[in-house]
Amino acid sequence: METSMVVGVDGSDSSLEAVDWAVDEAAHHGLPLRLVYASLWERYEGGRPSFSTDRPAEEIMAEHIIASCAERARLRNPEVKVSGEVQPDDAVAALLREGHEACALITGSRGRSELAGRLLGSVSLTVAARAECPVIVVRGSERNRQGAFGRVVVGVGDSGKGSGAVGFALREAEARGCALEAVRAWRCPAHEHADHPLLADDAARVHEERASADLTDALREAVRDRPRVDVHREPVEGPAHKILLEASSGADLVVVGALRRHGHFGLQLGRVAHTLLHHSACPVAVVPQRD
């Protein structure tokens, strides 16, 4: 089966932005794009006689949405192979199932049934928290979505827990021909050397050097495989979620890892990923990392 990128559509403005972004993303990687619309109308309309010629309005609308999104995608880039499917299923379940085969799932930040004031739609949040493949939530300003900054940002967490995110970010930077900024947040605990203020600068220097060493370790193998990518290592003092949120304003994509713990079935998102999904100024890629 040919690997593809999958984008969830529902006819909302947010999903149309996701389609545009997904077409460009598929073109960067030379992959086909699959459009998926999922709805439970068949379950609701299950009482219709089998001989009835009337079709549910939701089914007709779904087919129209898929067709119009496919046409939109082809007009944006005729070189990208596009296919579409309507699935009579819950949107989350359908997208999670698609994630078993896809190289990435792409969603908008809000569905047509979501309140305009909500920061992130429930479907996008749940898919990002549970999918087996990387999930990209398309959000942020048009400049960020259009790739105006030529920069991918990746948050590098604890050693050994973020290799998936680093590898994904490097592939993205290489495919786009842009720079990668690898960020490692560090903090100097307030209790350290509290009785010896003159040693505070030395303590901070130690933490910064340790963060720099962690970056080098996390990037070493992946960078060796992709030597053409211009990589900038940035150890930065402060909370990781605030640092990456600030970095997102000047990025085309921000990439973070999400640890998937075996046997846990809830929303498996850390604070950093959760914050970015709700507030990032650019699209966010959440890359699963197995415990």
C-alpha positions as CSV (number, residue, x, y, z in Angstrom):
1,M,0.0,0.0,0.0
2,E,1.4,3.4,-1.0
3,T,2.1,5.6,2.0
4,S,0.2,8.8,1.9
5,M,-0.7,11.9,4.0
6,V,-4.2,12.1,5.3
7,V,-6.2,15.2,5.9
8,G,-9.5,15.3,7.8
9,V,-12.1,17.6,6.1
10,D,-15.6,18.7,7.2
11,G,-16.2,21.8,5.1
12,S,-15.2,24.3,7.7
13,D,-12.9,27.2,7.0
14,S,-10.3,25.6,9.2
15,S,-10.4,22.3,7.3
16,L,-10.0,24.2,4.0
17,E,-6.9,25.8,5.4
18,A,-5.7,22.3,6.4
19,V,-6.3,21.1,2.8
20,D,-4.2,23.9,1.3
21,W,-1.4,23.2,3.8
22,A,-1.7,19.5,3.3
23,V,-1.3,19.9,-0.5
24,D,1.9,21.9,0.0
25,E,3.1,19.3,2.5
26,A,2.4,16.4,0.2
27,A,4.2,18.2,-2.6
28,H,7.3,18.8,-0.4
29,H,7.6,15.1,0.3
30,G,6.4,13.8,-3.1
31,L,3.5,11.8,-1.5
32,P,-0.2,11.4,-2.5
33,L,-2.8,13.1,-0.4
34,R,-5.9,11.3,0.9
35,L,-9.0,13.4,2.0
36,V,-11.3,11.8,4.7
37,Y,-14.7,13.0,5.8
38,A,-16.3,11.0,8.6
39,S,-19.8,11.2,9.9
40,L,-22.2,9.0,11.9
41,W,-25.2,9.9,9.7
42,E,-25.6,6.2,8.6
43,R,-26.1,5.2,12.2
44,Y,-28.7,7.9,12.7
45,E,-30.4,7.1,9.4
46,G,-30.3,3.3,9.9
47,G,-34.1,3.0,10.0
48,R,-34.6,3.9,6.3
49,P,-36.1,1.1,4.2
50,S,-33.6,-0.6,1.9
51,F,-35.7,0.2,-1.1
52,S,-35.9,3.9,-0.3
53,T,-34.4,6.1,-3.0
54,D,-34.1,9.1,-0.6
55,R,-30.5,9.8,0.5
56,P,-29.7,11.4,3.8
57,A,-28.9,15.1,3.4
58,E,-25.7,14.5,5.5
59,E,-24.5,11.9,3.0
60,I,-25.0,14.2,0.1
61,M,-23.3,17.0,1.9
62,A,-20.3,14.8,2.8
63,E,-19.8,13.7,-0.8
64,H,-20.0,17.3,-1.9
65,I,-17.4,18.4,0.6
66,I,-15.0,15.6,-0.4
67,A,-15.5,16.5,-4.1
68,S,-15.0,20.2,-3.6
69,C,-12.0,19.7,-1.4
70,A,-10.5,17.4,-3.9
71,E,-11.0,20.0,-6.6
72,R,-9.5,22.6,-4.4
73,A,-6.4,20.4,-3.9
74,R,-6.0,19.7,-7.6
75,L,-6.2,23.4,-8.4
76,R,-3.6,24.3,-5.8
77,N,-1.1,21.7,-7.2
78,P,-2.1,19.4,-10.1
79,E,1.1,17.4,-9.5
80,V,-0.1,16.0,-6.2
81,K,-2.1,12.8,-6.5
82,V,-5.4,13.3,-4.6
83,S,-8.1,10.8,-3.5
84,G,-11.0,11.1,-1.1
85,E,-13.4,9.0,0.9
86,V,-16.5,9.5,3.0
87,Q,-16.6,7.2,6.0
88,P,-19.7,6.5,8.1
89,D,-17.9,6.6,11.4
90,D,-17.0,8.9,14.3
91,A,-14.4,11.4,13.1
92,V,-11.9,10.6,15.8
93,A,-12.2,6.8,15.3
94,A,-11.9,7.2,11.5
95,L,-8.8,9.4,11.7
96,L,-7.1,7.2,14.3
97,R,-7.7,4.2,12.0
98,E,-6.2,6.1,9.1
99,G,-3.2,6.8,11.2
100,H,-2.2,3.2,11.2
101,E,-1.2,3.4,7.6
102,A,-0.5,7.2,7.0
103,C,2.8,8.8,7.4
104,A,1.0,11.8,8.9
105,L,-2.5,13.0,9.8
106,I,-3.4,16.6,9.2
107,T,-6.3,18.5,10.7
108,G,-7.6,22.0,11.0
109,S,-7.8,23.6,14.4
110,R,-11.6,23.7,14.6
111,G,-14.5,21.8,13.0
112,R,-17.7,23.3,11.6
113,S,-19.6,22.2,14.7
114,E,-17.1,23.8,17.1
115,L,-17.8,27.1,18.8
116,A,-15.8,30.0,17.2
117,G,-14.4,31.0,20.5
118,R,-12.8,27.6,21.3
119,L,-9.0,27.5,21.1
120,L,-8.9,24.0,19.6
121,G,-11.5,21.6,18.4
122,S,-12.1,18.3,20.3
123,V,-11.4,16.1,17.3
124,S,-8.0,17.7,16.6
125,L,-7.0,17.5,20.2
126,T,-8.0,13.9,20.7
127,V,-6.4,12.7,17.4
128,A,-3.2,14.6,18.3
129,A,-3.2,12.9,21.7
130,R,-3.9,9.4,20.6
131,A,-2.7,8.8,17.0
132,E,0.1,6.3,16.2
133,C,1.6,8.6,13.6
134,P,2.6,12.2,13.6
135,V,-0.3,14.6,13.7
136,I,-0.1,18.2,12.3
137,V,-2.7,20.7,13.4
138,V,-2.8,23.6,11.0
139,R,-3.3,26.8,12.9
140,G,-1.7,30.3,13.1
141,S,-1.5,33.3,10.8
142,E,-1.5,33.0,7.0
143,R,2.2,34.0,6.9
144,N,3.1,31.1,9.2
145,R,1.0,28.7,7.3
146,Q,2.4,29.7,3.9
147,G,6.0,29.1,5.1
148,A,7.1,32.7,5.0
149,F,9.8,32.4,7.7
150,G,11.9,29.5,6.3
151,R,12.3,27.9,9.7
152,V,11.2,24.8,11.5
153,V,11.5,24.7,15.3
154,V,11.7,21.5,17.3
155,G,11.5,21.2,21.1
156,V,14.2,18.8,22.4
157,G,13.2,17.2,25.6
158,D,14.9,14.7,27.9
159,S,17.5,12.5,26.3
160,G,16.1,9.4,24.6
161,K,12.5,10.7,24.7
162,G,12.5,13.0,21.7
163,S,14.3,11.2,18.9
164,G,11.1,10.8,16.9
165,A,10.4,14.5,17.0
166,V,14.0,15.4,16.1
167,G,14.0,13.0,13.1
168,F,10.6,14.3,11.9
169,A,11.7,17.9,12.2
170,L,14.9,17.3,10.3
171,R,12.9,15.6,7.5
172,E,10.6,18.6,7.4
173,A,13.4,21.1,7.2
174,E,15.2,19.1,4.5
175,A,12.0,18.7,2.4
176,R,11.3,22.5,2.7
177,G,14.9,23.5,2.1
178,C,14.9,25.6,5.3
179,A,16.8,25.9,8.6
180,L,16.0,23.9,11.7
181,E,16.1,25.5,15.1
182,A,16.5,22.9,17.9
183,V,15.5,24.3,21.3
184,R,16.3,22.9,24.7
185,A,14.8,24.7,27.6
186,W,16.8,24.8,30.9
187,R,16.1,26.3,34.3
188,C,18.2,26.9,37.4
189,P,16.2,25.9,40.4
190,A,15.7,28.8,42.8
191,H,16.9,26.8,45.8
192,E,20.3,26.1,44.3
193,H,23.0,28.3,46.0
194,A,20.3,30.4,47.7
195,D,22.7,31.0,50.5
196,H,25.5,31.9,48.1
197,P,24.3,34.5,45.6
198,L,27.8,34.9,44.1
199,L,27.6,31.3,42.9
200,A,24.3,31.8,41.1
201,D,26.0,32.7,37.8
202,D,28.2,29.6,38.0
203,A,25.1,27.5,38.6
204,A,23.3,29.0,35.6
205,R,26.3,28.4,33.4
206,V,26.4,24.7,34.5
207,H,22.7,24.2,33.6
208,E,23.1,26.0,30.2
209,E,26.2,23.9,29.3
210,R,24.3,20.7,30.3
211,A,21.4,21.8,28.0
212,S,23.8,22.4,25.2
213,A,25.3,19.0,25.7
214,D,21.8,17.4,25.7
215,L,21.1,19.1,22.3
216,T,24.3,17.8,20.8
217,D,23.5,14.3,22.0
218,A,19.9,14.4,20.8
219,L,20.9,15.7,17.3
220,R,24.1,13.9,16.6
221,E,22.8,10.8,14.9
222,A,19.9,12.5,13.1
223,V,22.1,15.3,11.8
224,R,24.6,12.9,10.4
225,D,21.9,11.3,8.3
226,R,20.8,14.8,6.9
227,P,23.9,16.9,6.6
228,R,22.3,19.4,4.2
229,V,20.1,20.8,6.9
230,D,21.3,24.0,8.5
231,V,20.8,23.3,12.2
232,H,20.9,25.9,15.0
233,R,21.2,24.7,18.5
234,E,19.4,27.0,21.1
235,P,19.7,26.2,24.8
236,V,17.3,28.8,26.3
237,E,16.5,29.5,30.0
238,G,12.8,29.3,30.9
239,P,9.7,27.1,30.8
240,A,9.7,25.0,27.6
241,H,6.1,25.7,26.8
242,K,6.6,29.5,26.9
243,I,9.9,29.4,25.0
244,L,8.4,27.3,22.1
245,L,5.2,29.4,22.1
246,E,7.4,32.5,21.6
247,A,9.4,30.7,18.9
248,S,6.3,29.7,17.0
249,S,5.6,33.3,16.0
250,G,8.6,33.3,13.6
251,A,8.3,29.7,12.4
252,D,6.6,27.8,9.6
253,L,6.2,24.7,11.8
254,V,6.9,23.8,15.4
255,V,7.5,20.1,16.3
256,V,7.2,18.4,19.7
257,G,7.1,14.9,20.9
258,A,4.4,13.2,23.0
259,L,5.1,10.2,25.1
260,R,2.7,7.3,24.5
261,R,2.6,5.2,27.7
262,H,1.7,1.5,27.2
263,G,-1.7,0.7,28.8
264,H,-2.8,4.4,29.1
265,F,-5.9,5.3,27.0
266,G,-6.5,8.9,27.9
267,L,-5.2,12.0,26.2
268,Q,-1.5,11.5,26.2
269,L,-0.2,15.0,25.8
270,G,2.3,16.8,27.9
271,R,2.0,20.4,29.0
272,V,4.2,21.7,26.1
273,A,2.2,20.0,23.3
274,H,-1.1,20.9,24.9
275,T,-0.1,24.6,25.2
276,L,1.2,24.7,21.6
277,L,-1.9,23.0,20.2
278,H,-4.1,25.7,21.8
279,H,-2.0,28.8,21.3
280,S,0.8,28.4,18.7
281,A,1.2,31.0,16.1
282,C,2.1,28.4,13.4
283,P,1.1,24.8,12.6
284,V,2.1,22.2,15.2
285,A,3.3,18.7,14.6
286,V,2.9,16.2,17.5
287,V,5.1,13.2,17.1
288,P,4.4,10.1,19.2
289,Q,7.2,8.6,21.2
290,R,6.7,5.1,22.7
291,D,7.6,4.6,26.4
